[in-house]
C-alpha cells in the first residue's frame, strides 16, 4: 500500500473515531487529494466534499479568499492556503478543512517559489457551539516531475491533517 493510501486510511480512522468530518479545497493537486481520501472504503462516514479551485477567481467565488491576499501574497502563499481551508470548512459545515496550493511544474516556478513548492492549510472548526477553532498553513518544497510533486503534496496534506487531529489544541488561531 502506498504512503498516500496508508495516510488516508489512518486519517480516516481518526476522523471516524472522533465523529468528525472533512472537506477539501484543492488547487495544485487537482482532485488527487479527494481521490486518495475516497479510495478508502467507508470514507463517506467522514468525507463531505472537495472543490478544485485552480483559478484565483474560483478561490474567491467558491471559498471566499480575499483579493487582498491574492494580490499581496499570490495564490501560492500561507494566507491563501489558510483562507482556502477556512472557506471550505465553513462552506461545507465540516469539522476540518484542508487546502493545497502550490506549483507542481514543470513551469511556473520562481526563485522565491520554485517548482515543488506547496502550502498546505488546515482549519479546525471544533464542535458546533464551541469556541475551539484554528487554522494554520505550512510551506514545503519537494522535487520530481509533476506527478511526483502532486503525489508528495497529497501525502503531506494527509500527514498535516493527521498531525492537526492529534494536536488540535496547538492549531494557531
MARBA-3410 file (N, C-alpha, C, O; in Angstrom, 1 decimal):
173
0.8,-1.2,0.0,0.0,0.0,0.0,0.9,1.2,0.0,1.9,1.3,0.7 ~ 0.5,2.2,-0.8,1.3,3.4,-0.9,1.3,4.3,0.3,0.4,4.1,1.1 ~ 2.2,5.2,0.5,2.3,6.1,1.6,1.0,6.9,1.7,0.5,7.2,2.7 ~ 0.6,7.4,0.5,-0.6,8.2,0.4,-1.8,7.4,0.9,-2.6,7.9,1.7 ~ -2.0,6.2,0.5,-3.2,5.4,0.8,-3.2,5.0,2.3,-4.2,5.0,3.0
-2.0,4.7,2.8,-1.9,4.4,4.2,-2.2,5.6,5.1,-2.9,5.5,6.1 ~ -1.7,6.8,4.7,-2.1,8.0,5.4,-3.6,8.3,5.3,-4.2,8.8,6.3 ~ -4.2,8.1,4.2,-5.6,8.3,4.0,-6.4,7.4,4.9,-7.4,7.8,5.5 ~ -6.0,6.2,5.0,-6.7,5.2,5.9,-6.6,5.6,7.3,-7.6,5.6,8.1 ~ -5.4,5.9,7.8,-5.1,6.3,9.2,-5.9,7.6,9.5,-6.5,7.7,10.6
-5.8,8.6,8.7,-6.5,9.8,8.9,-8.0,9.6,9.0,-8.7,10.1,9.9 ~ -8.5,8.8,8.1,-10.0,8.4,8.1,-10.4,7.7,9.3,-11.5,8.0,9.9 ~ -9.6,6.8,9.8,-9.9,6.1,11.1,-10.0,7.1,12.2,-10.9,7.0,13.1 ~ -9.1,8.1,12.3,-9.1,9.1,13.3,-10.4,10.0,13.2,-11.1,10.3,14.2 ~ -10.7,10.4,12.0,-11.9,11.2,11.8,-13.2,10.4,12.2,-14.0,10.9,12.9
-13.3,9.2,11.8,-14.4,8.3,12.1,-14.5,8.1,13.7,-15.6,8.3,14.2 ~ -13.4,7.8,14.3,-13.4,7.6,15.8,-13.8,8.9,16.5,-14.6,8.8,17.5 ~ -13.5,10.1,16.0,-13.8,11.3,16.7,-15.2,11.9,16.2,-15.6,12.9,16.6 ~ -15.8,11.1,15.3,-17.1,11.6,14.7,-16.9,13.0,14.1,-17.8,13.9,14.4 ~ -15.9,13.2,13.3,-15.6,14.4,12.7,-15.7,14.3,11.2,-15.7,13.2,10.6
-15.8,15.5,10.5,-16.0,15.5,9.1,-14.9,16.3,8.4,-14.2,17.2,9.0 ~ -14.8,16.1,7.1,-13.7,16.7,6.3,-14.2,17.3,5.0,-15.0,16.6,4.3 ~ -13.7,18.4,4.6,-13.9,19.0,3.2,-12.5,19.5,2.7,-11.7,19.9,3.5 ~ -12.3,19.5,1.4,-11.1,19.8,0.8,-11.2,20.9,-0.2,-12.2,21.0,-0.9 ~ -10.2,21.8,-0.2,-10.1,22.8,-1.3,-8.7,22.6,-2.0,-7.7,22.9,-1.4
-8.8,22.1,-3.2,-7.6,21.8,-3.9,-7.3,22.7,-5.0,-8.2,23.1,-5.7 ~ -6.0,23.1,-5.2,-5.6,23.8,-6.4,-4.6,23.0,-7.1,-5.0,22.3,-8.1 ~ -3.4,22.9,-6.7,-2.3,22.2,-7.4,-2.5,20.7,-7.4,-1.9,20.1,-8.3 ~ -3.3,20.1,-6.6,-3.5,18.7,-6.6,-4.6,18.3,-7.5,-4.8,17.1,-7.7 ~ -5.4,19.2,-7.9,-6.4,19.0,-8.9,-7.4,17.8,-8.7,-7.9,17.2,-9.7
-7.7,17.5,-7.5,-8.6,16.4,-7.1,-8.0,15.2,-6.7,-8.6,14.2,-6.3 ~ -6.6,15.1,-6.8,-5.9,13.9,-6.3,-6.1,13.6,-4.9,-6.1,12.5,-4.4 ~ -6.1,14.7,-4.1,-6.3,14.5,-2.6,-7.7,13.9,-2.3,-7.8,13.0,-1.5 ~ -8.7,14.4,-3.0,-10.1,13.8,-2.8,-10.1,12.4,-3.3,-10.7,11.5,-2.6 ~ -9.5,12.1,-4.4,-9.4,10.8,-4.9,-8.8,9.8,-3.9,-9.2,8.7,-3.7
-7.7,10.3,-3.3,-7.0,9.4,-2.4,-7.8,9.2,-1.1,-7.9,8.1,-0.6 ~ -8.5,10.2,-0.6,-9.4,10.1,0.5,-10.5,9.1,0.2,-10.8,8.3,1.1 ~ -11.1,9.2,-0.9,-12.2,8.4,-1.3,-11.9,7.0,-1.7,-12.7,6.2,-2.0 ~ -10.6,6.7,-1.9,-10.1,5.4,-2.2,-10.3,4.5,-1.0,-10.3,3.2,-1.1 ~ -10.5,5.1,0.2,-10.7,4.3,1.4,-12.1,3.9,1.6,-13.0,4.7,1.6
-12.4,2.6,1.6,-13.8,2.2,1.8,-14.4,2.8,3.1,-13.7,2.8,4.2 ~ -15.6,3.2,3.0,-16.2,3.8,4.2,-15.9,5.3,4.4,-16.3,5.9,5.4 ~ -15.2,5.9,3.4,-14.9,7.3,3.6,-16.1,8.2,3.6,-16.0,9.4,4.1 ~ -17.2,7.8,3.2,-18.5,8.6,3.2,-18.9,8.8,4.6,-19.7,9.7,4.9 ~ -18.3,8.1,5.6,-18.6,8.3,7.0,-18.1,9.7,7.5,-18.7,10.3,8.4
-17.1,10.2,6.8,-16.5,11.5,7.3,-16.2,12.5,6.2,-15.9,13.6,6.5 ~ -16.1,12.0,4.9,-15.8,12.9,3.9,-17.0,13.6,3.3,-18.0,12.9,2.9 ~ -17.0,14.9,3.2,-18.1,15.7,2.7,-18.0,16.1,1.2,-18.8,15.7,0.4 ~ -16.9,16.8,0.9,-16.7,17.3,-0.5,-15.3,17.8,-0.7,-14.5,17.9,0.2 ~ -15.0,18.0,-2.0,-13.8,18.7,-2.4,-14.2,19.7,-3.5,-15.0,19.4,-4.4
-13.5,20.8,-3.5,-13.6,21.7,-4.7,-12.2,21.9,-5.3,-11.2,22.0,-4.5 ~ -12.1,21.9,-6.6,-10.9,22.2,-7.3,-11.0,23.6,-7.7,-11.7,23.9,-8.7 ~ -10.3,24.5,-7.0,-10.3,25.9,-7.3,-8.9,26.3,-7.8,-8.1,26.9,-7.1 ~ -8.8,26.0,-9.1,-7.5,26.2,-9.8,-7.2,27.7,-10.0,-6.1,28.2,-9.9 ~ -8.2,28.4,-10.4,-8.0,29.9,-10.7,-8.2,30.7,-9.5,-8.9,30.3,-8.5
-7.7,31.9,-9.6,-7.9,32.9,-8.5,-9.4,33.3,-8.4,-9.9,33.4,-7.3 ~ -10.1,33.4,-9.5,-11.5,33.7,-9.5,-12.3,32.6,-8.7,-13.1,32.9,-7.9 ~ -11.9,31.4,-9.0,-12.6,30.3,-8.3,-12.3,30.3,-6.8,-13.2,30.0,-6.0 ~ -11.1,30.6,-6.4,-10.7,30.7,-5.0,-11.6,31.8,-4.3,-12.0,31.6,-3.2 ~ -11.8,32.9,-5.0,-12.6,34.0,-4.4,-14.1,33.6,-4.4,-14.7,33.8,-3.3
-14.6,33.1,-5.5,-16.0,32.9,-5.6,-16.5,31.7,-4.8,-17.6,31.8,-4.1 ~ -15.7,30.6,-4.7,-16.2,29.4,-4.0,-15.7,29.3,-2.6,-16.3,28.6,-1.8 ~ -14.6,30.0,-2.3,-14.0,29.8,-0.9,-13.9,31.1,-0.1,-13.6,31.1,1.0 ~ -14.2,32.2,-0.8,-14.1,33.5,-0.1,-12.7,34.0,0.2,-12.5,34.8,1.0 ~ -11.7,33.5,-0.6,-10.4,34.0,-0.5,-10.4,35.5,-0.9,-11.0,35.9,-1.9
-9.7,36.3,-0.1,-9.8,37.8,-0.4,-8.9,38.2,-1.5,-7.8,37.6,-1.7 ~ -9.3,39.1,-2.3,-8.5,39.7,-3.4,-7.2,40.3,-2.8,-6.1,40.2,-3.4 ~ -7.3,40.8,-1.6,-6.1,41.4,-1.0,-5.0,40.4,-0.7,-3.8,40.6,-1.0 ~ -5.4,39.2,-0.2,-4.4,38.1,0.0,-3.8,37.7,-1.3,-2.6,37.5,-1.4 ~ -4.6,37.5,-2.3,-4.1,37.1,-3.6,-3.2,38.1,-4.2,-2.1,37.8,-4.8
-3.5,39.4,-4.1,-2.7,40.4,-4.7,-1.4,40.6,-3.9,-0.3,40.8,-4.5 ~ -1.5,40.6,-2.6,-0.3,40.8,-1.7,0.6,39.7,-1.6,1.9,39.9,-1.6 ~ 0.1,38.4,-1.6,0.9,37.3,-1.3,1.0,36.3,-2.5,1.9,35.5,-2.5 ~ 0.1,36.4,-3.4,0.0,35.4,-4.5,-0.8,34.2,-4.1,-1.0,33.9,-2.9 ~ -1.3,33.4,-5.1,-2.1,32.2,-4.8,-1.3,31.2,-4.0,-1.9,30.4,-3.2
0.0,31.1,-4.3,0.8,30.1,-3.6,1.4,30.8,-2.4,2.5,31.3,-2.4 ~ 0.7,30.8,-1.3,1.1,31.5,-0.1,0.4,31.0,1.2,-0.7,30.3,1.0 ~ 0.9,31.2,2.3,0.3,30.8,3.6,-1.1,31.5,3.8,-2.0,30.8,4.1 ~ -1.2,32.8,3.6,-2.5,33.4,3.8,-3.6,32.8,2.9,-4.7,32.6,3.4 ~ -3.3,32.6,1.7,-4.3,32.0,0.8,-4.6,30.6,1.2,-5.8,30.2,1.1
-3.6,29.8,1.6,-3.9,28.4,2.0,-4.8,28.4,3.2,-5.7,27.5,3.3 ~ -4.6,29.3,4.2,-5.4,29.4,5.3,-6.8,29.8,5.0,-7.8,29.1,5.4 ~ -7.0,30.8,4.1,-8.3,31.2,3.7,-9.0,30.1,2.9,-10.3,30.0,3.1 ~ -8.3,29.4,2.1,-8.9,28.3,1.4,-9.5,27.2,2.3,-10.6,26.7,2.2 ~ -8.6,26.8,3.3,-9.0,25.8,4.3,-10.2,26.2,5.1,-11.2,25.5,5.4
-10.2,27.5,5.6,-11.3,28.0,6.4,-12.5,28.1,5.5,-13.7,27.8,6.0 ~ -12.4,28.6,4.3,-13.5,28.7,3.4,-14.2,27.4,3.1,-15.5,27.4,3.1 ~ -13.5,26.4,2.8,-14.2,25.1,2.5,-14.8,24.5,3.8,-15.9,23.9,3.7 ~ -14.1,24.7,4.9,-14.6,24.2,6.2,-16.0,24.9,6.5,-17.0,24.2,6.8 ~ -16.0,26.2,6.3,-17.2,27.0,6.6,-18.3,26.7,5.6,-19.5,26.6,6.0
-18.0,26.7,4.3,-19.0,26.4,3.3,-19.6,25.0,3.5,-20.8,24.9,3.3 ~ -18.8,24.0,3.8,-19.3,22.7,3.9,-19.9,22.4,5.3,-20.7,21.5,5.5 ~ -19.6,23.2,6.3,-20.0,23.0,7.6,-19.4,21.7,8.3,-20.0,21.0,9.0 ~ -18.1,21.5,7.9,-17.4,20.3,8.4,-16.5,20.7,9.6,-16.3,21.9,9.9 ~ -16.0,19.7,10.3,-15.1,19.9,11.4,-13.7,20.4,10.9,-13.1,21.3,11.5
-13.3,19.8,9.8,-12.0,20.1,9.2,-12.0,20.6,7.8,-12.9,20.1,7.0 ~ -11.2,21.5,7.5,-10.9,21.9,6.1,-9.5,21.8,5.8,-8.6,22.3,6.6 ~ -9.1,21.3,4.6,-7.7,21.2,4.2,-7.6,21.8,2.8,-8.4,21.6,2.0 ~ -6.5,22.5,2.6,-6.3,23.1,1.3,-4.8,22.8,0.8,-3.9,22.6,1.6 ~ -4.7,22.8,-0.5,-3.4,22.7,-1.2,-3.3,23.8,-2.2,-4.2,23.9,-3.1
-2.2,24.5,-2.2,-2.0,25.5,-3.3,-0.4,25.5,-3.5,0.3,25.8,-2.6 ~ 0.0,25.3,-4.7,1.4,25.2,-5.0,1.7,25.2,-6.5,0.9,25.5,-7.3 ~ 3.0,24.8,-6.7,3.5,24.8,-8.1,4.0,23.4,-8.4,5.1,23.0,-7.9 ~ 3.3,22.6,-9.2,3.6,21.2,-9.5,4.6,21.1,-10.7,5.2,20.1,-10.8 ~ 4.7,22.2,-11.5,5.6,22.2,-12.6,5.1,21.6,-13.9,3.9,21.2,-13.9
5.9,21.5,-14.9,7.3,21.8,-14.9,7.6,23.3,-14.9,8.7,23.7,-14.6 ~ 6.6,24.1,-15.3,6.9,25.5,-15.4,6.2,26.2,-14.2,5.6,25.5,-13.4 ~ 6.3,27.5,-14.2,5.6,28.3,-13.2,6.4,28.7,-11.9,5.9,29.5,-11.2 ~ 7.5,28.0,-11.7,8.3,28.3,-10.6,9.1,29.6,-10.7,9.4,30.1,-11.8 ~ 9.5,30.1,-9.5,10.4,31.3,-9.5,11.5,31.0,-8.5,11.5,29.9,-7.8
12.4,31.9,-8.3,13.5,31.7,-7.3,12.9,31.7,-5.9,13.3,30.9,-5.1 ~ 11.9,32.5,-5.7,11.2,32.6,-4.4,10.3,31.4,-4.1,10.2,30.9,-3.0 ~ 9.6,31.0,-5.2,8.7,29.8,-5.1,9.0,28.9,-6.2,8.3,28.9,-7.3 ~ 10.0,28.0,-6.1,10.4,27.1,-7.1,9.3,26.0,-7.4,8.5,25.7,-6.5 ~ 9.4,25.3,-8.5,8.6,24.2,-8.8,8.8,23.2,-7.6,9.9,23.0,-7.1
7.7,22.6,-7.1,7.7,21.7,-6.0,7.3,22.4,-4.7,7.2,21.7,-3.7 ~ 7.0,23.7,-4.7,6.6,24.4,-3.5,5.1,24.2,-3.4,4.3,24.3,-4.3 ~ 4.7,24.0,-2.1,3.3,23.8,-1.8,3.0,24.4,-0.4,3.9,24.3,0.5 ~ 1.9,25.0,-0.3,1.4,25.4,1.0,0.2,24.6,1.3,-0.7,24.5,0.5 ~ 0.1,24.0,2.5,-1.0,23.2,2.9,-1.6,23.9,4.1,-1.0,24.1,5.1
-2.9,24.1,4.0,-3.7,24.8,5.0,-4.6,23.7,5.7,-5.2,22.9,5.1 ~ -4.7,23.9,7.0,-5.6,23.0,7.8,-6.4,23.9,8.7,-5.8,24.8,9.4 ~ -7.7,23.8,8.7,-8.6,24.6,9.5,-9.5,23.7,10.3,-10.1,22.7,9.8 ~ -9.6,24.0,11.6,-10.4,23.2,12.6,-11.5,24.0,13.0,-11.3,25.2,13.4 ~ -12.7,23.5,13.0,-13.9,24.2,13.5,-14.4,23.9,14.9,-15.2,24.6,15.4
-13.9,22.9,15.5,-14.3,22.5,16.8,-15.8,22.0,16.8,-16.5,22.2,15.8 ~ -16.2,21.4,17.9,-17.6,21.0,17.9,-18.5,22.2,17.8,-18.1,23.3,18.3 ~ -19.6,22.1,17.2,-20.5,23.2,17.0,-20.9,23.8,18.3,-21.2,23.1,19.3 ~ -20.8,25.1,18.4,-21.2,25.8,19.6,-19.9,26.0,20.5,-20.0,26.7,21.5 ~ -18.8,25.4,20.2,-17.6,25.6,21.0,-16.8,26.8,20.4,-17.0,27.2,19.3
-15.9,27.3,21.2,-15.1,28.4,20.7,-13.7,27.8,20.3,-12.8,28.6,19.9 ~ -13.6,26.5,20.2,-12.3,25.9,19.8,-12.3,25.9,18.3,-13.0,25.3,17.6 ~ -11.3,26.6,17.8,-11.1,26.7,16.3,-9.7,27.2,16.1,-9.0,27.7,17.0 ~ -9.2,27.0,14.9,-7.9,27.5,14.5,-7.6,27.1,13.1,-8.3,26.3,12.5 ~ -6.5,27.7,12.6,-6.1,27.4,11.2,-4.6,27.6,11.2,-4.0,28.4,11.9
-3.9,26.9,10.3,-2.5,27.1,10.1,-2.2,26.6,8.7,-2.9,25.9,8.0 ~ -1.0,27.1,8.2,-0.5,26.7,6.9,1.0,26.5,7.0,1.6,27.2,7.8 ~ 1.5,25.5,6.3,2.9,25.2,6.3,3.4,25.2,4.8,2.7,24.7,3.9 ~ 4.6,25.6,4.6,5.2,25.6,3.3,6.2,24.4,3.2,6.9,24.1,4.2 ~ 6.2,23.7,2.1,7.0,22.6,1.8,7.6,22.7,0.4,7.0,23.4,-0.5
8.8,22.1,0.2,9.3,22.1,-1.1,9.7,20.6,-1.4,10.4,20.0,-0.6 ~ 9.3,20.1,-2.6,9.5,18.7,-3.0,10.2,18.8,-4.3,10.2,19.8,-5.0 ~ 10.8,17.6,-4.7,11.4,17.5,-6.0,10.8,16.4,-6.8,10.1,15.5,-6.3 ~ 11.0,16.5,-8.1,10.4,15.5,-9.0,9.6,16.1,-10.1,9.5,17.3,-10.2 ~ 9.1,15.2,-11.0,8.2,15.7,-12.0,6.9,16.1,-11.5,6.6,16.0,-10.3
6.0,16.5,-12.4,4.7,17.0,-12.0,3.9,15.9,-11.2,3.3,16.2,-10.1 ~ 3.9,14.7,-11.6,3.2,13.6,-10.9,3.8,13.4,-9.6,3.1,13.2,-8.6 ~ 5.1,13.4,-9.5,5.8,13.1,-8.2,5.4,14.2,-7.2,5.1,14.0,-6.1 ~ 5.5,15.5,-7.7,5.1,16.6,-6.8,3.7,16.5,-6.3,3.5,16.6,-5.1 ~ 2.8,16.2,-7.2,1.4,16.1,-6.8,1.2,15.0,-5.7,0.4,15.2,-4.8
1.8,13.9,-6.0,1.7,12.8,-5.0,2.3,13.1,-3.7,1.7,12.8,-2.7 ~ 3.4,13.8,-3.7,4.0,14.2,-2.4,3.2,15.3,-1.7,3.1,15.3,-0.5 ~ 2.6,16.2,-2.5,1.7,17.2,-1.9,0.5,16.5,-1.2,0.2,16.9,0.0 ~ 0.0,15.5,-1.8,-1.2,14.8,-1.2,-0.7,14.1,0.1,-1.4,14.2,1.1 ~ 0.4,13.4,0.0,0.9,12.7,1.2,1.1,13.6,2.4,0.8,13.4,3.5
1.7,14.8,2.0,2.0,15.8,3.1,0.7,16.4,3.6,0.6,16.6,4.8 ~ -0.3,16.7,2.8,-1.6,17.2,3.2,-2.2,16.2,4.2,-2.8,16.7,5.3 ~ -2.2,15.0,3.9,-2.8,14.0,4.8,-2.0,13.9,6.1,-2.6,13.7,7.2 ~ -0.6,14.0,6.1,0.2,14.0,7.3,-0.1,15.2,8.1,-0.2,15.1,9.3 ~ -0.3,16.4,7.5,-0.6,17.6,8.2,-1.9,17.5,8.9,-2.1,17.9,10.0
-2.9,17.0,8.2,-4.2,16.8,8.8,-4.2,15.8,10.0,-4.7,16.1,11.0 ~ -3.5,14.7,9.8,-3.3,13.8,10.9,-2.7,14.4,12.1,-3.1,14.3,13.3 ~ -1.6,15.2,11.9,-0.9,15.9,13.0,-1.9,16.8,13.7,-2.0,16.9,14.9 ~ -2.7,17.6,12.9,-3.6,18.5,13.5,-4.7,17.8,14.3,-5.1,18.3,15.3 ~ -5.2,16.7,13.8,-6.2,15.9,14.5,-5.7,15.5,15.9,-6.4,15.6,16.9
-4.4,15.1,15.9,-3.8,14.6,17.1,-3.3,15.8,18.0,-3.1,15.5,19.2 ~ -3.2,17.0,17.5,-2.7,18.1,18.3,-3.6,19.3,18.1,-3.1,20.5,18.1 ~ -4.9,19.1,18.1,-5.8,20.3,17.8,-5.6,21.4,18.7,-5.9,22.6,18.3 ~ -5.2,21.2,19.9,-5.1,22.3,20.8,-3.9,23.2,20.5,-3.8,24.3,21.0 ~ -3.0,22.8,19.6,-1.9,23.6,19.2,-2.1,24.3,17.8,-1.2,24.9,17.3
-3.3,24.2,17.2,-3.5,24.8,16.0,-3.7,26.3,16.3,-4.4,26.7,17.2 ~ -2.9,27.1,15.5,-2.9,28.6,15.8,-4.3,29.1,15.4,-4.9,28.7,14.5 ~ -4.7,30.1,16.2,-6.0,30.8,15.9,-5.7,32.0,15.0,-6.6,32.8,14.7
END
